[in-house]
Amino acid sequence: MKRLLALAAAALLTGGAAAHALRLPTAPHCTVFPATNAWNQRVDKLPVASDSATLIESIGARTGLHADFGSGLYDGRPIGIPFDVVTKKTPRSHVGFEYADESDPRPYPIPKRVHIEGGRGSDGDRHALLLDKDACRLYELYALYPKPGGGWKAGSGATWSLRSNALRPAGWTSADAAGLPIFPGLARYDEVARGVIDHALRFTASRTRRAYVYPARHYASSSDDPSLPPMGLRVRLKASVDISGFPKQTRIVLQALKTYGMILADNGSSWYVSGAPSPKWSNDDLHSIGRVTGSDFEVVDTSSLPHPGR
């Protein structure tokens, strides 16, 4: 425990390099992308973007933050985006894609009891995230459905080496509207248990622009309104926001939003923050995050950061 605390403290001082010595417990040999990756870069010392106020207003300055993850069920469905850790022994399946021209065609390691966002009966986004701990490779699928008679079909699919900063080709989607990986932007309970989330989180906005900025590679809008946020927009919780009175779980999430911020990754309800479900989340604690509103955030000017993978 002392070693974990020391590593977590070092992570806050070194901008992420030490943080990713703390790897996913179920895949201890894999980093979740290099420390130089956009998801893992600190943004707490960067300047505020010149159009910050306009963009925050368009997302919803008076709208409360919402933890789109938790424990148990809501309306009969698990709360959050689940993931499965797989191995080289997990059977590979060929998937038929609706957006085949922007999907990676390689076989996907889909376990027999794969976890699908919203559950097997969901009619929502139905994301499936698969982390191969032997190859340190991430596979993600959008709108995954079983085919009658066997096999799988999906809207789109993408895969990444977790040891690389390589991006999707310019203009390509992924399992996410922004062409980004989903897994590195999830709040996970194992991180809260160790006391620190050391990466940016993923969030959604109800209206977006027909544009994307690094590290995003794809947009999902027909509007050129410059007051709307582009995919890949990076925001952070203002340093002046007092988070000391929040419950522990929420406080750790909010601290991550101060240090690493969050990246706009999809269209959806404004200020919905993504996470993985766990029976150990306290829904009552997480509900308190709604006391934070859009006006407590600012858009970060990330132009001075290195942009690896381009």
SENUBA-66974 format. One record per residue (C-alpha): residue in one letter; x, y, z; residue number from 1. Coordinates in nm, 3 decimals. Each point is the difference from the previous one (the first is absolute). Example, Ala and Ser with C-alpha at 12.3 -4.5 7.8 and 13.67 -1.06 7.14 Angstrom:
SENUBA-66974
+------+---------+---------+---------+------+
: resn :      px :      py :      pz : resi :
+------+---------+---------+---------+------+
:    A :   1.230 :  -0.450 :   0.780 :    1 :
:    S :   0.137 :   0.344 :  -0.066 :    2 :
+------+---------+---------+---------+------+
//
This chain:
SENUBA-66974
+------+---------+---------+---------+------+
: resn :      px :      py :      pz : resi :
+------+---------+---------+---------+------+
:    M :   0.000 :   0.000 :   0.000 :    1 :
:    K :   0.282 :   0.243 :   0.084 :    2 :
:    R :   0.155 :  -0.067 :  -0.341 :    3 :
:    L :  -0.331 :   0.072 :  -0.177 :    4 :
:    L :  -0.041 :   0.327 :   0.188 :    5 :
:    A :   0.355 :   0.102 :  -0.082 :    6 :
:    L :  -0.052 :  -0.072 :  -0.369 :    7 :
:    A :  -0.327 :   0.191 :  -0.002 :    8 :
:    A :   0.169 :   0.301 :   0.162 :    9 :
:    A :   0.283 :  -0.016 :  -0.251 :   10 :
:    A :  -0.251 :  -0.008 :  -0.283 :   11 :
:    L :  -0.142 :   0.335 :   0.103 :   12 :
:    L :   0.347 :   0.152 :  -0.015 :   13 :
:    T :   0.123 :  -0.148 :  -0.325 :   14 :
:    G :  -0.296 :   0.058 :  -0.229 :   15 :
:    G :  -0.096 :  -0.362 :  -0.053 :   16 :
:    A :   0.317 :  -0.202 :  -0.061 :   17 :
:    A :  -0.004 :  -0.154 :   0.347 :   18 :
:    A :  -0.377 :  -0.027 :  -0.006 :   19 :
:    H :   0.008 :  -0.264 :  -0.269 :   20 :
:    A :   0.226 :  -0.225 :   0.204 :   21 :
:    L :  -0.337 :  -0.056 :   0.173 :   22 :
:    R :  -0.152 :  -0.219 :  -0.264 :   23 :
:    L :  -0.337 :  -0.160 :  -0.039 :   24 :
:    P :  -0.013 :  -0.262 :   0.277 :   25 :
:    T :  -0.138 :  -0.265 :  -0.234 :   26 :
:    A :   0.265 :   0.076 :  -0.267 :   27 :
:    P :   0.312 :   0.087 :   0.206 :   28 :
:    H :   0.246 :  -0.026 :  -0.289 :   29 :
:    C :  -0.181 :   0.259 :  -0.213 :   30 :
:    T :   0.010 :   0.377 :   0.021 :   31 :
:    V :  -0.316 :   0.182 :  -0.100 :   32 :
:    F :   0.186 :   0.181 :  -0.279 :   33 :
:    P :   0.338 :   0.172 :   0.051 :   34 :
:    A :   0.039 :   0.279 :   0.256 :   35 :
:    T :   0.034 :   0.244 :  -0.294 :   36 :
:    N :  -0.343 :  -0.092 :  -0.135 :   37 :
:    A :  -0.263 :   0.275 :  -0.008 :   38 :
:    W :  -0.217 :  -0.185 :   0.253 :   39 :
:    N :   0.287 :  -0.004 :   0.248 :   40 :
:    Q :   0.122 :   0.360 :  -0.034 :   41 :
:    R :  -0.062 :   0.240 :   0.286 :   42 :
:    V :  -0.171 :   0.325 :  -0.094 :   43 :
:    D :  -0.025 :   0.177 :   0.337 :   44 :
:    K :   0.274 :   0.253 :  -0.085 :   45 :
:    L :  -0.106 :   0.080 :  -0.357 :   46 :
:    P :  -0.163 :   0.330 :  -0.105 :   47 :
:    V :  -0.372 :   0.046 :  -0.053 :   48 :
:    A :  -0.119 :   0.005 :  -0.361 :   49 :
:    S :  -0.111 :   0.340 :  -0.130 :   50 :
:    D :  -0.349 :  -0.129 :  -0.091 :   51 :
:    S :  -0.048 :  -0.191 :   0.324 :   52 :
:    A :  -0.301 :   0.194 :   0.129 :   53 :
:    T :  -0.187 :  -0.034 :  -0.332 :   54 :
:    L :   0.058 :  -0.374 :  -0.024 :   55 :
:    I :  -0.091 :  -0.067 :   0.364 :   56 :
:    E :  -0.322 :   0.196 :  -0.045 :   57 :
:    S :  -0.094 :  -0.204 :  -0.307 :   58 :
:    I :   0.054 :  -0.329 :   0.186 :   59 :
:    G :  -0.199 :   0.128 :   0.298 :   60 :
:    A :   0.142 :   0.239 :   0.258 :   61 :
:    R :  -0.285 :  -0.066 :   0.244 :   62 :
:    T :  -0.028 :  -0.374 :  -0.066 :   63 :
:    G :   0.127 :  -0.232 :   0.272 :   64 :
:    L :   0.266 :  -0.263 :  -0.046 :   65 :
:    H :  -0.127 :  -0.359 :  -0.008 :   66 :
:    A :   0.188 :  -0.321 :   0.080 :   67 :
:    D :  -0.122 :  -0.231 :  -0.276 :   68 :
:    F :   0.119 :  -0.305 :   0.196 :   69 :
:    G :  -0.065 :  -0.165 :   0.333 :   70 :
:    S :  -0.110 :  -0.319 :   0.171 :   71 :
:    G :  -0.304 :  -0.219 :  -0.044 :   72 :
:    L :  -0.265 :   0.066 :  -0.262 :   73 :
:    Y :  -0.186 :   0.304 :  -0.128 :   74 :
:    D :  -0.319 :  -0.069 :  -0.190 :   75 :
:    G :   0.105 :  -0.364 :  -0.001 :   76 :
:    R :   0.342 :   0.063 :  -0.158 :   77 :
:    P :   0.358 :   0.014 :   0.136 :   78 :
:    I :   0.126 :   0.356 :   0.048 :   79 :
:    G :   0.307 :   0.082 :  -0.207 :   80 :
:    I :   0.214 :  -0.146 :  -0.278 :   81 :
:    P :   0.137 :  -0.345 :   0.094 :   82 :
:    F :   0.317 :  -0.162 :  -0.127 :   83 :
:    D :   0.134 :  -0.354 :  -0.022 :   84 :
:    V :   0.362 :  -0.105 :   0.049 :   85 :
:    V :   0.077 :  -0.278 :  -0.249 :   86 :
:    T :   0.306 :  -0.209 :  -0.088 :   87 :
:    K :   0.168 :  -0.159 :  -0.300 :   88 :
:    K :  -0.219 :  -0.305 :   0.067 :   89 :
:    T :  -0.327 :   0.192 :  -0.043 :   90 :
:    P :  -0.161 :  -0.113 :  -0.328 :   91 :
:    R :   0.020 :   0.257 :  -0.279 :   92 :
:    S :  -0.308 :   0.093 :  -0.199 :   93 :
:    H :  -0.039 :   0.173 :  -0.333 :   94 :
:    V :  -0.249 :   0.288 :   0.033 :   95 :
:    G :  -0.219 :   0.144 :  -0.273 :   96 :
:    F :   0.009 :   0.383 :   0.013 :   97 :
:    E :  -0.256 :   0.255 :  -0.114 :   98 :
:    Y :   0.283 :   0.254 :  -0.039 :   99 :
:    A :   0.250 :  -0.246 :  -0.140 :  100 :
:    D :   0.205 :   0.264 :  -0.184 :  101 :
:    E :   0.098 :   0.161 :   0.334 :  102 :
:    S :   0.024 :  -0.317 :   0.210 :  103 :
:    D :   0.295 :  -0.228 :   0.070 :  104 :
:    P :  -0.080 :  -0.334 :  -0.166 :  105 :
:    R :   0.219 :  -0.228 :   0.215 :  106 :
:    P :  -0.163 :  -0.273 :   0.215 :  107 :
:    Y :  -0.124 :   0.117 :   0.341 :  108 :
:    P :   0.045 :  -0.197 :   0.325 :  109 :
:    I :  -0.364 :  -0.013 :   0.107 :  110 :
:    P :  -0.057 :  -0.225 :   0.303 :  111 :
:    K :  -0.310 :  -0.217 :   0.019 :  112 :
:    R :  -0.140 :   0.215 :   0.283 :  113 :
:    V :   0.118 :   0.335 :  -0.134 :  114 :
:    H :  -0.122 :   0.302 :   0.195 :  115 :
:    I :  -0.197 :   0.245 :  -0.215 :  116 :
:    E :  -0.084 :   0.354 :   0.109 :  117 :
:    G :  -0.356 :   0.002 :   0.128 :  118 :
:    G :  -0.016 :  -0.378 :   0.013 :  119 :
:    R :  -0.075 :  -0.260 :  -0.266 :  120 :
:    G :  -0.352 :   0.137 :  -0.052 :  121 :
:    S :   0.106 :   0.362 :  -0.043 :  122 :
:    D :  -0.108 :   0.208 :  -0.299 :  123 :
:    G :   0.255 :   0.274 :   0.077 :  124 :
:    D :   0.363 :   0.040 :  -0.109 :  125 :
:    R :   0.086 :  -0.358 :   0.100 :  126 :
:    H :   0.374 :   0.061 :   0.029 :  127 :
:    A :   0.223 :  -0.299 :   0.071 :  128 :
:    L :   0.358 :   0.067 :   0.115 :  129 :
:    L :   0.251 :  -0.286 :  -0.009 :  130 :
:    L :   0.348 :   0.028 :   0.149 :  131 :
:    D :   0.239 :  -0.278 :  -0.102 :  132 :
:    K :   0.243 :  -0.021 :   0.293 :  133 :
:    D :   0.239 :  -0.229 :  -0.188 :  134 :
:    A :   0.042 :   0.222 :  -0.306 :  135 :
:    C :  -0.070 :   0.328 :   0.185 :  136 :
:    R :  -0.250 :   0.085 :  -0.271 :  137 :
:    L :  -0.335 :   0.171 :   0.034 :  138 :
:    Y :  -0.298 :  -0.095 :  -0.216 :  139 :
:    E :  -0.319 :   0.208 :   0.005 :  140 :
:    L :  -0.335 :  -0.052 :  -0.169 :  141 :
:    Y :  -0.306 :   0.219 :  -0.044 :  142 :
:    A :  -0.353 :  -0.141 :  -0.035 :  143 :
:    L :   0.107 :  -0.360 :   0.047 :  144 :
:    Y :  -0.275 :  -0.258 :  -0.068 :  145 :
:    P :   0.003 :  -0.377 :  -0.040 :  146 :
:    K :  -0.092 :  -0.125 :  -0.344 :  147 :
:    P :  -0.281 :  -0.252 :  -0.037 :  148 :
:    G :   0.164 :  -0.339 :  -0.023 :  149 :
:    G :   0.331 :   0.117 :   0.145 :  150 :
:    G :   0.265 :   0.267 :  -0.043 :  151 :
:    W :  -0.013 :   0.374 :   0.061 :  152 :
:    K :  -0.084 :   0.326 :  -0.173 :  153 :
:    A :   0.079 :   0.355 :   0.111 :  154 :
:    G :  -0.026 :   0.358 :  -0.110 :  155 :
:    S :   0.375 :   0.059 :   0.015 :  156 :
:    G :   0.313 :  -0.138 :   0.159 :  157 :
:    A :   0.352 :   0.114 :   0.075 :  158 :
:    T :   0.315 :  -0.134 :   0.162 :  159 :
:    W :   0.311 :   0.155 :   0.156 :  160 :
:    S :   0.332 :  -0.114 :   0.139 :  161 :
:    L :   0.006 :   0.119 :   0.362 :  162 :
:    R :   0.375 :   0.058 :  -0.036 :  163 :
:    S :  -0.039 :   0.245 :  -0.290 :  164 :
:    N :  -0.116 :   0.357 :  -0.055 :  165 :
:    A :  -0.123 :  -0.075 :  -0.353 :  166 :
:    L :  -0.329 :   0.169 :  -0.091 :  167 :
:    R :  -0.282 :  -0.106 :  -0.230 :  168 :
:    P :   0.037 :   0.121 :  -0.360 :  169 :
:    A :  -0.123 :   0.358 :  -0.040 :  170 :
:    G :  -0.378 :   0.007 :  -0.043 :  171 :
:    W :  -0.056 :  -0.353 :   0.132 :  172 :
:    T :  -0.246 :  -0.086 :   0.272 :  173 :
:    S :   0.066 :  -0.272 :   0.259 :  174 :
:    A :  -0.250 :  -0.150 :   0.243 :  175 :
:    D :  -0.038 :   0.364 :   0.107 :  176 :
:    A :  -0.121 :   0.297 :  -0.204 :  177 :
:    A :   0.330 :   0.186 :   0.049 :  178 :
:    G :   0.213 :  -0.285 :  -0.136 :  179 :
:    L :   0.154 :  -0.044 :   0.345 :  180 :
:    P :   0.043 :  -0.306 :   0.220 :  181 :
:    I :  -0.261 :  -0.016 :   0.276 :  182 :
:    F :   0.177 :  -0.209 :   0.264 :  183 :
:    P :   0.273 :   0.251 :   0.101 :  184 :
:    G :  -0.266 :   0.264 :   0.072 :  185 :
:    L :  -0.203 :  -0.207 :   0.245 :  186 :
:    A :  -0.006 :   0.063 :   0.373 :  187 :
:    R :   0.068 :  -0.340 :   0.159 :  188 :
:    Y :  -0.059 :  -0.106 :   0.358 :  189 :
:    D :   0.345 :  -0.163 :   0.031 :  190 :
:    E :   0.148 :   0.348 :  -0.053 :  191 :
:    V :  -0.220 :   0.154 :   0.267 :  192 :
:    A :   0.097 :  -0.283 :   0.235 :  193 :
:    R :   0.367 :   0.093 :  -0.037 :  194 :
:    G :  -0.083 :   0.367 :   0.049 :  195 :
:    V :   0.076 :   0.161 :  -0.338 :  196 :
:    I :  -0.129 :   0.009 :  -0.357 :  197 :
:    D :   0.306 :   0.091 :  -0.205 :  198 :
:    H :  -0.147 :   0.069 :  -0.344 :  199 :
:    A :  -0.261 :   0.210 :  -0.174 :  200 :
:    L :  -0.362 :  -0.115 :  -0.001 :  201 :
:    R :  -0.248 :  -0.024 :  -0.284 :  202 :
:    F :  -0.314 :   0.215 :  -0.023 :  203 :
:    T :  -0.286 :   0.079 :  -0.235 :  204 :
:    A :  -0.181 :   0.314 :  -0.116 :  205 :
:    S :  -0.347 :   0.037 :  -0.149 :  206 :
:    R :   0.113 :   0.216 :  -0.295 :  207 :
:    T :   0.339 :  -0.009 :  -0.169 :  208 :
:    R :   0.172 :   0.160 :  -0.298 :  209 :
:    R :   0.087 :  -0.150 :  -0.336 :  210 :
:    A :   0.366 :  -0.003 :   0.100 :  211 :
:    Y :   0.254 :  -0.186 :   0.207 :  212 :
:    V :   0.322 :   0.092 :   0.177 :  213 :
:    Y :   0.287 :  -0.216 :   0.124 :  214 :
:    P :  -0.020 :  -0.275 :   0.115 :  215 :
:    A :  -0.341 :  -0.054 :  -0.162 :  216 :
:    R :  -0.017 :  -0.116 :  -0.364 :  217 :
:    H :  -0.369 :   0.023 :  -0.087 :  218 :
:    Y :  -0.303 :   0.225 :   0.043 :  219 :
:    A :  -0.371 :  -0.080 :   0.025 :  220 :
:    S :  -0.181 :   0.321 :  -0.082 :  221 :
:    S :  -0.120 :   0.201 :  -0.300 :  222 :
:    S :   0.033 :   0.340 :   0.173 :  223 :
:    D :   0.289 :   0.240 :  -0.064 :  224 :
:    D :  -0.108 :   0.229 :   0.286 :  225 :
:    P :   0.330 :   0.110 :   0.164 :  226 :
:    S :  -0.171 :   0.031 :   0.339 :  227 :
:    L :  -0.047 :  -0.378 :   0.010 :  228 :
:    P :   0.278 :  -0.225 :   0.128 :  229 :
:    P :   0.204 :  -0.217 :  -0.240 :  230 :
:    M :   0.065 :  -0.365 :   0.079 :  231 :
:    G :   0.320 :  -0.035 :   0.200 :  232 :
:    L :  -0.060 :   0.320 :   0.198 :  233 :
:    R :   0.189 :  -0.009 :   0.332 :  234 :
:    V :  -0.156 :   0.163 :   0.305 :  235 :
:    R :   0.107 :   0.003 :   0.364 :  236 :
:    L :  -0.159 :   0.078 :   0.333 :  237 :
:    K :   0.115 :   0.341 :   0.117 :  238 :
:    A :   0.267 :  -0.001 :   0.270 :  239 :
:    S :  -0.215 :   0.238 :   0.206 :  240 :
:    V :  -0.282 :  -0.253 :   0.043 :  241 :
:    D :   0.000 :  -0.133 :   0.357 :  242 :
:    I :  -0.041 :  -0.378 :  -0.008 :  243 :
:    S :   0.085 :  -0.067 :   0.366 :  244 :
:    G :  -0.364 :  -0.043 :   0.103 :  245 :
:    F :  -0.080 :  -0.275 :  -0.251 :  246 :
:    P :  -0.011 :  -0.372 :   0.091 :  247 :
:    K :   0.326 :  -0.186 :  -0.059 :  248 :
:    Q :  -0.094 :  -0.175 :  -0.325 :  249 :
:    T :  -0.127 :   0.320 :  -0.157 :  250 :
:    R :   0.296 :   0.199 :   0.131 :  251 :
:    I :   0.248 :  -0.232 :  -0.175 :  252 :
:    V :  -0.192 :   0.036 :  -0.329 :  253 :
:    L :  -0.009 :   0.378 :   0.037 :  254 :
:    Q :   0.371 :   0.018 :   0.075 :  255 :
:    A :   0.067 :  -0.187 :  -0.324 :  256 :
:    L :  -0.210 :   0.259 :  -0.181 :  257 :
:    K :   0.221 :   0.273 :   0.147 :  258 :
:    T :   0.329 :  -0.172 :  -0.084 :  259 :
:    Y :  -0.072 :  -0.180 :  -0.328 :  260 :
:    G :  -0.335 :   0.141 :  -0.108 :  261 :
:    M :  -0.238 :  -0.180 :  -0.234 :  262 :
:    I :  -0.026 :  -0.045 :  -0.375 :  263 :
:    L :  -0.317 :   0.041 :  -0.207 :  264 :
:    A :  -0.051 :  -0.335 :  -0.168 :  265 :
:    D :  -0.363 :  -0.038 :  -0.110 :  266 :
:    N :  -0.341 :   0.159 :  -0.037 :  267 :
:    G :  -0.229 :  -0.058 :   0.297 :  268 :
:    S :  -0.127 :   0.173 :   0.310 :  269 :
:    S :   0.220 :   0.295 :   0.091 :  270 :
:    W :   0.262 :  -0.049 :   0.272 :  271 :
:    Y :  -0.056 :  -0.375 :   0.028 :  272 :
:    V :   0.328 :  -0.150 :   0.120 :  273 :
:    S :   0.074 :  -0.361 :  -0.099 :  274 :
:    G :   0.109 :  -0.280 :   0.229 :  275 :
:    A :  -0.005 :  -0.376 :   0.041 :  276 :
:    P :  -0.267 :  -0.162 :   0.219 :  277 :
:    S :   0.100 :  -0.158 :   0.332 :  278 :
:    P :  -0.198 :  -0.124 :   0.299 :  279 :
:    K :   0.240 :   0.202 :   0.217 :  280 :
:    W :  -0.104 :   0.340 :  -0.131 :  281 :
:    S :  -0.226 :   0.194 :   0.236 :  282 :
:    N :  -0.281 :   0.145 :  -0.211 :  283 :
:    D :  -0.087 :   0.241 :   0.281 :  284 :
:    D :   0.359 :   0.130 :   0.006 :  285 :
:    L :   0.016 :   0.031 :  -0.379 :  286 :
:    H :  -0.334 :   0.182 :  -0.012 :  287 :
:    S :   0.164 :   0.289 :   0.188 :  288 :
:    I :   0.206 :   0.080 :  -0.310 :  289 :
:    G :  -0.306 :   0.182 :  -0.135 :  290 :
:    R :   0.083 :   0.292 :   0.230 :  291 :
:    V :   0.276 :   0.081 :  -0.248 :  292 :
:    T :  -0.132 :   0.183 :  -0.308 :  293 :
:    G :   0.136 :   0.095 :  -0.340 :  294 :
:    S :   0.098 :   0.345 :   0.125 :  295 :
:    D :   0.256 :  -0.171 :   0.226 :  296 :
:    F :   0.194 :  -0.115 :  -0.309 :  297 :
:    E :   0.229 :   0.171 :  -0.248 :  298 :
:    V :   0.127 :  -0.102 :  -0.343 :  299 :
:    V :   0.371 :  -0.072 :  -0.005 :  300 :
:    D :   0.239 :   0.129 :  -0.266 :  301 :
:    T :   0.197 :  -0.318 :  -0.072 :  302 :
:    S :   0.201 :   0.140 :  -0.292 :  303 :
:    S :   0.323 :  -0.010 :   0.204 :  304 :
:    L :  -0.028 :  -0.371 :   0.077 :  305 :
:    P :   0.184 :  -0.257 :  -0.213 :  306 :
:    H :  -0.233 :  -0.174 :  -0.242 :  307 :
:    P :   0.147 :  -0.351 :  -0.034 :  308 :
:    G :  -0.153 :  -0.237 :  -0.250 :  309 :
:    R :  -0.068 :   0.257 :  -0.269 :  310 :
+------+---------+---------+---------+------+
//
